Amino acid sequence: MERVQFQQEQMLTELKDLVRKGLFTQKEVKQIMQKRTSFETALVRRIPKKGDFLRYIAYEMGLEALRRKRAARILDGPQPPSVSDYALVRRQFHVFERALKKFKGDVGLWIQYIQVAKKEGARTLVGRITARALQLHPNVPALYILAASHELEHLAPSAARALLQRGIRLNPESAEMWREYVKMELGFVESLRRRWGVLGIELEDTKGKGKQRAREVDEDQEMGNEEVERMQVDAEDESDGGEAARRQIMQGAIAKSVMSSAAKALPKIELFISLQELLTGYPCPPSLRDTLLDHLFTLLHETLPADPAAIRLSATRHLLPDLEGEALVDTLKDANERLASAVRDQNGADERLASVYASFVQDWCRKDIDDSLKGYLITSLQLLTQQKSASPSPALLAATITLLTTYQESLHEYLPPTSNTPERVLRLARKSTGKDTTKHSAQVWLARFDAEKQFSTSEDAKRAWDEGRGAVLGAGIETVWLWGLDPEPDWETTKGRGTGSAEAEVGERVRLLERLLGEGHRMRDATAWAAVQETLLMRYAKATDVELAIRLRPEAVEEGEVPPAGIRKRKRARGDTGTERRSQSMAYADARAARVRHIGAAYVVTAPVWREVFAQEEAASEEVPACSGRVLEMVFEQWQRKDAVHATVAWARWLLAHGKAKAATDVVMRSRNSLSDVERMVLEHLWKQEVDEGVDASSTDDFEAIPQVSLST
């Protein structure tokens, strides 16, 4: 507590000054002191929490905002500076420094510190913080971007460029870093253009102003790239060659050089998408934008000539958000023809390209465009699926069936005659799942399920689902198996309905899940079945939990609750001990225990499933005292075999919360002795967190006069 006392003593001068100026009353200062003492006490705990530091900082930020408002309202004109003018801001920085001593590895905390310092105008401090942060975290692009942004805001483009170049050297695979570098160079060229415009300097001027233009370039452009340095040297020349170099700089030669380096260092589609978004939205002359976009797409074609996403990006280059009318129609048709031609040339050899084209058509059909355009896109897609020179693409077939199912009614007159009725759509869907090349595709089966659900009877849809579960292989198999179970019922609403109808609905869901769990032999991929089974067991556990609550809880809970003391005395006088009601409550507990035993014996249960079952039994133990502990311990014993660490922590936490601290400690110690060294460390860490969770030294009372300021934890 000596550290808390020391911090209290440091507050006295500033608080006295606040009272002297009339900004706070003695009562308010006392509340501030109490609040700060509470925060300081929380900070000296054995295991500090980042949230305590952030709450303290947020409080100080609110206090400073209130001080400024009152100073503007109460004080007449400028006042001589005093300690309270800067003490509250300094305390924010001080708490940040203390937090960073404990959490040096927390990048988010460094970023918050930088943002607060920038907000308070502490330019020098921001520079020092970013330098320290970059020393500790040289592989975090966000820190370089923040530092470069700070330098640019204070008119230091050379320092910003140096920071970004250093960040790129250490993080060459960061698309964000390359984007910010290009953005900075675009800003540099734009600033030169505006400055020359203000000075009346024309690029076409000859030798008379050559040296002045060269100095303008030399002052602001100090890039380490050899090609750019060569351009700068040429720019100093007063000959025609120097004029050409200056013209190249103003036409984006530096940005082109950076983009070329980026494409060489990071040949990924994410980089090109990011740069296209930047160039499209950046406020620069249209001629410069077009020149840079041409260069970008030339690089794209050279770097990723066969990448499907790159082909789509190139084809949709001119599909800008503000297009409308005839321009939109012509541009969309051109993009569609380019993509369809690429798919046609591949003859179905690249399924990824087919998926990209299918996604393109689906994306545009969801947009608010003319129905005739949607019909044109769907027709184009369907024609590709009917190529005789190639086997049908699962992605194209699935997209075609899905779009025909979705828009059959609204686009009836714009669809091909072979597929503009529900019967024809169903025929196409059923035929597609019978082809040798597509009968194992989850995409095609899911599209058929939706068509059956919309255009045929529920029995036909169920039969299709049964058939599909046995046919599907590969990616998407889990989605096919769960299709008939979605959407998941709202169990709370189900429990609120009449007992008879609710029980019948839940019972039907339980039987369906049991049937699916028994069909594991139909799935030939053991890994896929493990994932599907886990999901099914999660839903089975929830359904059986609700089923018990509906079927047994009214008798077990409503009639089996322990009556108040006065009623118990009168019942004992009459000889009524309530044995029958207690037995009903115990019957509910026995039913829950039987459920746990059945799940453990009948299925291969994973740790996540036991975690879910434990949570359900924990909730039941709070509502029905007879279930308390006994069933939970059964779940713990099963869960412990799959995940001893988390099972032990959960069971010990429940024991501790119910006043059984010794039993909780015994459980942890017994489990600890049987774990490996790494598991033991994890268990000790998690258990310390649980023990400390209830210890919160900070007060929850807020000083109501202070505005709310929040920092994320």
N, C-alpha and C positions, 0 to 999 in steps of 0.2 A: 504493500500500500504506500510505500515511500514514494514510488514513482507517481502515483495519483496525487499525493500531497504536493510534490514538486510541480506538477502541471497546474494544480490549483493556484499555487503562488504566482505562476507566470501570468495568470489571467487578471490579477488584481488591478494592474495599472490601466489596462484597456477598459475594464468595466467601470472604474472610477471616472475615466475620461468620458465614457458614454453618458454617465449620469450628470457629469458637469455640463455637458453640452445640451442636456435636456432631451436626448434622443430616447432614453429608456428610464423608467422609474426604478426606485429601489426594489420594489416587489418583483418587477420583471427581471432585474439583474440577479435577484436571488433564485428565480426560476431557471435562468440561464446557467447559473453556477450548479444547481442541482442536476440539470440535464447533462452538462458537461462531465460532472463527476460520475454520473451513471455510465456515460460513454467511456470515460477513461478507465473505469473499473472493468468494463467488458474487454478492453484492449489488453489488459494485463493477465487475462486468464491463461491457464497452462497451454491450451491449444487454441490460439486465436482464430477467429473466423473473418474472412474477407468482408462478409456482410456487415459486421460491426463497424469496420473502418468506413465502408461506403455510407452507412446510415449517419455516422458522425460527420462525414464530409457534406452530405446532403443537408444536414441540420445547419452546418456553418454557412453553406451557400444560401439557405433561406434566411438566416440571420443577417447576412450581409445585404441581401436584397431588401430586407425590411429597413436596415439602417440607412441605405441610400434613399429610399422613398421618404423616410422621415426627415432626413437631412435636407432634401430638396424642398420639403413642405415647411419645416420649422425654422431652419437657419436662413438668415438674411444675407444673400450674396456669398461670395467666396470667403472662406475662413482660413486662418493660419493652419497649416497642417499640424496634426497631432497624432498620437499613437493609435487612436481608434480608427483613423482613416484607412489604415493598411493592416491592422492587426487581425481582423477577421479573415481577410484573404490569405495572409501569411499563415494563419492556423490551418486553412484548407491544404495549403502546400505542405505544411508540417505533418499533417495526418497522412497525406499521400506518401511522403517520404518514409514514415514509419510503416505504412502498409507494404511498401515495396521492399523493405528490409526483410519482411516475412514472406512475401510472395513475389520474388524476383522473376520467377518463371511465368507469371501470369501476364500475357501480352495484352489482354483486355484492360488490365489495370494501368499499364503504361499508356495505352491509347487514351483512356479516360483522363489521366493526369495531363497529357499533352493538350487535350481539348479544353480542360478547365483553365490551364495556363494561357492558352490562346484567347479564350473568352475574357480573361482578366487583363489582356494586353501585355503579358510578361514575355516579351520577345526574346530576350537573352535567356530566360529560364527555359523557354521552349527549345531553344537550340541545345542547351545542356542536357535536357531530358531526352531528346531524340538521339543525341550522341551516345548517352549511356544505354538507352534502349537498344540501339543498333549494335552496340558492342556485345550485349547479352543475347540478342536475337537477330543475327545477321541474315537469317533465312526467312524473314517475315516481310513480304512485299508491302504490306499496309504501312509499316513504319517508314519505309523509304518514300512512299507516296505522300504521307503526312509531312515528312521533313521537306521534301521538294516543294510541296504546296505552300508551306510556310515561307520558304525562301522566295518563291515567286510573288507571294503577296507583299513582300518587302523589297521587290525590285532587284532581286539577285539571281538572274537567270543562269549565270555561270555556275553558282553554287548548286542550284537546283539540278542542272544538267549533270554535274559531277556526282551528285547523290544518286540520280537515276542510273547513270552508267555503272556506278559501283554496285547498285542493287541488281542490275542485269547481269553483271559479271558473276555475282554470287547466286542469282536465281534465274538462269537463262531460260528455264521452262515455265516461267510465270507470264501468262498472256496478259495479265493485268499490268505488269511492269512495262511490257512493250507498248501496250495501249497508252499508258500515261506518258511514256517517252515520246511517242508520236504526237500525242495531244500537246505536249509542251512545245515541240518544234513547230507545230501549226500555230500555236499562240505566239511564238517568237516571230515567225514570218508575218503574222497579222499585225503585231505591234510595230514592226519595221514599216509595213505598208502605211499604217496610220500616221506614224511619225513623219515619214517622208511626205505624206499628203499635207500635213500641217506646215511643214517647212517649205512646201512648194517645190520639192525636188522630184523631177521626172526621171524615170529610168532611161529615157532616150537621150538625156543630156549628155554632152560629150566632155572633152578633156577638162573644161573649166571647173566642173564640180566633181571630177572623178575622185580626187583625194578625200573630199568631204563624205561622199557616199562610201568610200572604202573604210573611213573611220567609223561611220555608223555601223557597218557590218562588223568591224573588228571589235568594237566596244561590247557588243551583245552576244557575239557568236564565238564561243571557245569550245568547240566539240572535239573530242579525242579521235573521232573517226578520220582516217587518213584521207579518204576521198573528200570529206568536207573541208579539211585543212587545205587540200589542194585548191578547192574552189575559192577559199578565202584569199589565198596567195594570188590567184588569178584576178580576184576582185580588186586587189590593190593596184593592178596594172591599169594605166590610163589608156591603153590601146583598145582596139576592138575586142581582143580576147578578154580583157577585164570587164568590159560591158556585157559580154556574153555570160561570164560567170555570175555577174550580179543578176542578170535576167534569170539564170537557172535557179538561183537561190529564191527569188521571188515567185518562181513557178513550182516551188516545192521540191527542189532537188534534195534538200537535207531530209525532208520527211520520206522521200522515196528511198534514200539510202538507208534510213532506219528501218523501213518496212522490209527492204531486201535482207538486211541483217536478221530481222525478226523471223522471216520465213525460213532462213537458213538454219537458225538456232532452234526454232520451234515449228516444225512442219506439221501442224495440227489444224484441223478445221475450226476449232474453238478460237484460235488466234485470228483467222480470217473473218469469222463472224463478228468478233469484237471490233476489229478494225473497220469493217464495213459499217457497223452501227455508229462508230465514232465519226467517220468521214461523212456519212449521210446527214448526221445531225449537227455537225460543227458549223458555226457561222463564218463562212469564208466565201470568196467570190465563186460563182458557179463554174467558171473556167478552171480554177484551181481544183475544185472538188472533182470535176470530171476527169482531170488529168491524173489525180491521185487514185481515183477509183479504177481508171484504166490500168494503171500500174499494178494496183492490188490484185485485180483479176488476172492480169498476165502472170503474176507470181503464183496465183492459185492454180492456174492451168499448168504451169511448169512444175510446181511442187507436188500437187495431188491430182494428177491427170485422171485417175480411175476411181477416185474416192466418191461413193454415191452422194454423200452430203455435200461435197464440193461441186459435183455436177448440178445438184439442186440449187445451191447458192448462186452459181454462175447463171443458171437458167432464169432464176427469179430476181436477178439483179435489179431490173427496172420496175419491179412490182412494189412501188412505194406506197406508204399508207394514205397519202393524199390524192391518189389517182381516182378518177371517177369518169363516168360517161364512156364515150368512144375510146378514150385513151386507156381506160381500165380494160375494156373488152379486147382491144388489140394486144395490149401487153400480156394479159392473162392467156390469150390464145397462143401467143408466141412462146411463152414459157411452157405451156402445156405441150405444144408440139415438140419443143426441144427435149423435154423430159421423156415424152412418149417415144420419140425417135431413139433416144439413148437406150431405153428399155428394149425396144424392138431390135436394135442392133445387137444387143447381148443375147438374144434368143433364149432368154430364161436362164442364162448361165450364172448370173449374179442375182441371187435372191435379195441381197441388201438393196440393190438399185430398185428392184420391184417394190420393196417395202417403202422406200423413200418416195416413189411416185404415188403409191397408194395413200401414204400419209399426206402428200401434197393435195391430192384431190379431196380427201376427207376434210382437211383443214379449210379449204376454200368453200366446200359445201356448207360448212357450219357458219360461214360468214353471211352478212346481210348483203347478198348480191342478187342480181336478177335470176328468176327461176330458169330462164332459157340458158343462162350460163351454167347453172348447176346441172341441167339436163345434158348440155354439151360435154361437161367434164365426166359425168357418169357414163355417157355413151362411149367416150374415148377410152375410159378405163375398161369397159366391158369388151370393146373391140380387141384390146390387147390380150384379154384372157382367151380369146377365140383364135389366136394365131395357130395355124396348122404346123408351122415350122418349129414350134417349141412346145415343150410340155407345159401344162398350166401352172402358173405360179400360185402357191398357196396364199401369199399376201394379196395378190391382185384379186383372186377369187373371193377371199374373205371380205375385202373392202367392197367389192361389187355387190355381194349379197347383203352386206350391212347397209349400204347406201340405198339399194333398191327397197329393202325392208323399211327403212326410215322415211324415204321420200316417195314411196309408191303412190300414195294418195295425193299429195300436194303437187307432184311433178308428173302426174299421169300422162298428160298430153305431150310432155317433152322427152319421155323415155322411149327406147326402141320398142317396136311392136312385140318383140320376142320376150319382153320382160316387164310389160306395163300392167299386169294383173297379178293378184295374190297367188293364183294357181301357178302361173309361170315362174314367179319368184320361188315358190316352194319347190317346184320341179327342178329349178337350177340348183337350189341349195342341197336337195337330196342327191342329185346327180353328182355334185361336186364332192360330197363325202364318200362316194363310191369309186372315185378314180384312184388308180394305184398310186399316183404321185401325191395325192392330197388327202387320202383317207386317214392318215396318221397325224394330220396337222390340227393342232388345237385351235388355231385361228379360224379355220374353215368350219370346224364343228361348232365353235361358239357362235359364228355367224348363222349357222343353220338353227341352233337352239333358239336364237332370237326370232328367226323367221317362223319357226314352228309355234313359238309362243304367241306371235301376233296373228298368224294367218290360219292356224289349225287348232284342234282341240287340245285341252290340257293333257289328255291321255296320250295323244300323239307326241306332245312335247316331252312327256316322261319317258316314253319308249325311245325317243331320239337320245335323250340324256343317258339312259341305260346302255344304249348301243355305243354312244360316244366314249363312255368311261372305259370300255373294253378295247377301243380302237386307237385312242390317242397315245402318241409316244413323243418324247422330247419336251421342248420348252412349252410352257403353258398348261401342262397336265394338271397342276393343282387347281387352276382356275376352272377347268372342265369339271373336275370332281366336285367342286363347291358350287357350281352354277345353280343347281336345284335347291341349294340351301340359302341363297341370297334373295332378298335382303334379310339380315338377321332380325328376328322379331323384337319389338319393344317389350321386354319382359315385365317392366314395371306396369305398363298399361295392361298387359295380359293378366297379371296378378290382381289388378283392380277390377276386373270384370267378374261376372258371376262364376262361382266355383266350378259348375258343371262344364260350361263351354271352355273356360280357361284350361281345365284339367284335360279335356279332350284334345285341345290344340297342342298343349305341351307334350302330352303322351304320344301324339302322332309324330311330333318332331323327334322325340327320344327314340321311337322305333325306327324312324328313317336313319338316324345317325348310327344306331346299332347295326342296321343292315349294311350301311356303307363301310363301317369298321370291319365287318365280316367279309368284305369283298377284296381284301388286300391281295389275294392271289391273282386277281385280274390285272394288276399292275406289274409289268415286267421289270420296271426300274426300281430297285430297292431303295436307292437314295431318294427318289421322288416320292415313294410311298411313305418313307419316314417323315417327310415334311407334311404330306397330306394327312397322315395319321395324327400328327401332333395338332394340326389345326382342327381336325374332326374331334379329337379328344377335348380340346379347349371348349368347343361348342357343346359337346356331350356333357361335360362337367357343369356347364352353366344351365343347360336344359334340365338335367336331373336335380340340380339345386332348386330351381324354380318349381319343378314338379313336386318335390317334397314340401316346399313352403306352401303350395296350394292345397295339397292333399291332406297334410297332417298338422300344419301349424294352427289352424283355428281351434282344434281340440287341445293341442299340446300347450299352446301359449295363452289363448284367451281364457280357457277354463282352468289351466294348470298353474297360473301364476300364484305365488305365495300371497295370501291375503294380508291386510294390515293386522297389527298386533291385537287390537281390540276384538276384531272378528275372530282371530285365532283362539282367544280365550273363550268366547261364547261357543265356538265349535267344540273345544275340548270339554266344556261343561255338558254339551249334548252328546258327547262321545263320537263326534264326527271329526276324524283326524285328516281327512282329505287324501286318504291313501289312493283312491281311484284316480284322482286328478294327478297326483304325483306319478302314478304309473303311466298315465297318458303322456306326461311330459318325458318320462324315461323312454317310452316307446318311440317318441320322435327322435331322441338321441340315438336309440338303437337303429332306427332306420337310416340315420345319417352315417353311422358307423358301418352299416351293411353296404351303403353306397360306396364308401371309401374302399372297403375290402373287395367289392366287385370290380371297381376300376383297376385296382392294383393287380388282381388275379387274372382278369380277362384280357388285358391289353398291355402292350409295351409302353409304359408311361415315361415321359421325359421329365426333366427337372422343371421346365416352364409350366407344364401341366400341373405338377404337384404344387408349384407356387400358387397357381390359380385356385386349386382346390383348398389349399391352406387359407387363402384370403376368404373364400366362401365360408369355410368352417369357423374362421375367426369372427366373421360377421354374425353367424348363427349363434356363436357362444355368447355374444353380447345381448342377443335378444332372448335366448332361452337358457336360463341358468343350468338346466340339467345337462346341456351339451358342453358346459364349460370345462375345457381341459382334456377330457377323455378322448374325444374324437380328434381334437387337434394333435394330441400326442401320437395317435395312430398315423396321421398324415405326416408328422415330423419323422417318424421312423422310416416311412416309405421314401420321403423326399431326401432324407439324409444319405440314402444309398446312391442317389444320383448327383447330389450337390450338397456335400456336408457343410460347407462354409455358410452358405446363405440359409440353409434349413436351420442350422444351429442358431444363427443370429435372429431369425424370425421367431423361433420357439422361445428362446431366452428373452426376447423383447416382450413377448406376451406374458411370460411369467413375471418379469420385472414390473410390468404395468399393472399386474393384479396382486401386487404385494408379496411376491414369492422371490425375493432377491437371492436368498440362499440357493434355492432350486435353480434359478437362472445361472448363477455362478457355477454350480456343479455341472450343469449341462455344457457350458462353454469349456470348462476345464477337461471334462471327459472327451469332448470332441477334439480339443486341442491336442491331446496326447496321441491321437490316431491320425493326425494330418501330416503332410509333408512340410518342409520348412517354408516353402512359398505359400502354401495354403494357410499355414499357421500365422504368417505375417498378415495375410489378407483378413483372416478372422479377427486378429487382435485389432487391426485398424478399424474394421467395421463395428466391432463391439465398443470400442472407445467412442466412436461417433454416436452410437445409440445411447451410451451412458451420458455423454455430454449434451445430447439433444435437448434434454429437459432443463438444462442449466442455461438460463438466459439472464445475464446480469443487467442488461440494459433495460431502462424503464420504458414503458409503453405510453406514458403520458406525453402529449405533444404540447408545446408552447403555441397556443392557438393563434397568436398574433403573427407567427412566422409563415410566409408563403410556402407552399409545398414544392420542394425540389427533389427530383428522384434521380438516382444513379442505378444502373442495372447491376445485379449481383454477379 
